[in-house]
Amino acid sequence: MIFQLSDDIVFPDPRMGEEDGLLAVGGDLSVDRLILAYSYGIFPWFSFRDWPEPAWYCPMQRFVVFPDEIHVSHSMRTLMNKGTYRVTFNRDFDGVIQGCSQVDNRYYMAGAWLDENMMSAYRELNRQGYACSVEVWNKSGDLVGGLYGVVMGDCFIGESMFSREPNTSKLALIHLAKFMQRIGGKLIDCQLETPHLKSMGGRFIPYVEYMEYLNPGGLKELNKGPLTTIVDEENPSEQINDEKQ
């Protein structure tokens, strides 16, 4: 079933969505709506050229990387040991989201979803402390890779990554996982399976298990009707801001 959202900040039970995860259309990309959505594993994903309003997904099988299970290949260990790159956290969120939108002409491809409206929404999430980036810099000081996502409690919900030099997005993910190991982070949500994420330790878990990590109290709320409660209003990314590797 696909639900039509109104201007009210509310979502239906994610378990009532379509088999492919499509749950609802409509609403807006306001901070309050995005926080509510991510608190229950719902995320916006739609082609801005083809959809007149946001589409919201919540797959019942979630592709995740547990920080302790990150697989670092021999070639990546060799790259890391060379010291070719420097990795930072939340130093250039705008540069990362622009890179994710534009690298390899993504913006002009069919199905492109990261337009100025979407980027503005995540910039505001970042400004309020709910989204953060990982940057990879080469020795010339150029931003050559990275990723960004939303922070909910002990979980990081990845949104997009990019590379301008080989393997730099993988490097960003490895450093994120290592950092989450140190601070007790529980889970990196990759949203969609890709071969390179699978090779780095990604695997599927069911939605109920996913929610036990993301928002345990939310499991009870699912049985009470429409989702309207915004959880975890404190700054969840405070520990990540300005962290260097």
N, C-alpha and C positions, 0 to 999 in steps of 0.2 A: 504494500500500500504506500502511496506517495501522498504526503500531506501538503496542503497549501498554508503557509505561514502568514500571519497578519502582522500588524505593527507592534503587537504585544511581544514582550521578550519571553517566549515560551516555545518548547519543543515537545513533540509527542514521544512516547516510549520508543527508543531506538530499536527495540526488538520487533517492532511492527513494520519495519521498512522492507524494501525489495531485496531479492536474493543477492543482487550486486552491491547492496549497501545503501542505495539511494533511499533517503528517508523523507525529505521535504524540499520544497522550493519556496522562494520568497523571503521576506524579511529584509534585513540589512546586514552590514558588516560592522556594526557598532561594537565597541569594546565590551559592553555588557552582554550582548548576544554571543559574541565569540567566546567569552569566558564561560558562560553557561554551556555552550556547545562543547567546548574542549573538556569541561568537567565531566562530561558523559561520553567522551570518545567520538563526538560528532565534529566534522570538519567541513568547511566549504570547498567545493571543487567543481568548477564548471568552465566551459569555454566562453570567454567574455564576448567573442564575436557571434556566438550561436545562441547564448542564453540571455534573455532580457532581465533575468533576476537570479540571485544566488541559488545554487543547488547544494544540498547538505547531505553528506554521506556518513554512515556508521556501519562498516562491515562487521559481521558477527564473528569472523575469523581475523585476528589482528597479527600483522607481520611485525615482529619486534626483535630488538637486540637487547639481551640482558648484559649490562656492563661487564660482569665477570666472565661472560662467554664470548667476548669479542675475539675474533680470530685475526691474528697479525701474521701475514705470510712472510716467508723468508725474504722475498723481494722488498716488502714494505719495511721490514726490520733493517735491511741494508740501507734503504733510502733514509730512514730515520737516523741511523747511525752516522750518516754523512754530514748531518747538520746543514743541509742545503736550505731548509725552510725554517721559519719562525712561526709559531702558532699563538694566537691571542684569542681572548674571549670578549665579545661585546665591545670591541674597539671601533668597528666600522660596520654597523648593522646596515646602513643604507648602501654601502658598497657591495655587501654580500647579496642583499635582495635584488639590487640592480644586476649583479652578475648572474644570479639565478634566472632572471627574466630575459637577459639579452645574450648570454653566451651561446655560441653555435646557432645564432639567429632564431632562438626559441620563440621570441615574441611574435615572429612572423609565420610560425608553423601552424598547421591545422591543429585545433584543440588547445592552443595556448590559453593559459588561465591566469597568468601573473601580469595583470595590467596595472595601470596607475591607481585605480580604485582599490584593488586588492593590496598593492604595496603600501598605500596610505594607511589601510587598516592595520597592517602588521607593524608599520612604523609607530603607530599610536600605541599598540600593545607593547612594543619595545620601550617607548617613552614612559609608560606606566609600570614597567617592570615585569611584564608577563611574557615577553618574547626576547630571545637573545640569539646572538650569532657566534660562530667560530670562524676565525679568519686565518688564512695561510698566506704568508708573505715570502717572496724570494729574497735573495741577497741584495737585489737592487731596490728593495722596498716596495715592489709592486704586489698588489693583491691578486693572487693567482689561483685561489680556490677557497672554498668554505661552505658553510651550511648555516641555516637558521631554523628556528622552530619556537614552539610555545612551551613554557615551563609551567607545569601544574604539580605543586607539591614536590615529590621526589622523582617525578617523571619528566622526560623531555619528549615532546611530540614533534618529530622532524617534519618540516614542510618542504624544503627543497635544498639541493646542493649543486655546486658547479665546480668545474676545473678549467683553468686556462693553461695549466701545465699538467703532464701526466700524473695521475694518482693523488692529486692534491685534495680532492674531496674525500678520498679514503683516509688521507692523513688527518683531516679535520674530524672525521668520525672516530678514528682511533683515539685521538687526544680527548675528545668529548667523553668517550667511554672510560678512559683512564682517569679523567678528572671525576666522573661520577662514581667510580670505584672509591676514590679517596674521600668523598663527602657523603657516601652512603646512598647515592642515587640508585633507584630501583630498576628503571626501565627506559629504553629508547624506543619510541613508537615510530616505525618506518612507514606506516600507512599502507604502502604498496610493495609487493615483492619485486625485486630486480635480481638478476644473476649476481651482480657484484655484492649486493647486500646479503644475499644468501651465502656467498662464499666467505663473508666476514662474520658469520655466526647467526644471521637472522633466521627466525623460525616463527611458525604460526602458533598462536594460543587462542582459545575461545574468548568471546567477549566477557563472559562472567569472570573468568580468571583475570583478564585485563583490568576490569573494573576493581578487582580486589587490590591491585597495585595503585591504580589511578585515583580512585575515589570510593573507598569501602562503604562510606555512609550512603553513597548514591544508589547502591543496590537496593536499599530499603525504599528510597524515594521513588524508584521506578514503579513500585507497586501502589503508589498513592495517587496516580493521575499525571497530568501534564507536568513537565519539568520547568519549574520557575525559580528555584532557589539557586542563587549564585554562591558557590562554595569557595573557600580559600581566598579571601579578599586581601590577605597580607601579600607583601611583595615576595613572590616565590623565587625570583631569580637573583636575590640579593647576594647569595653566596657565589654566583657565577660572574657577576659584574667585575670587570677589570682584572680577572684572573689571567695570569701569564703562564705559558708553558716554557 
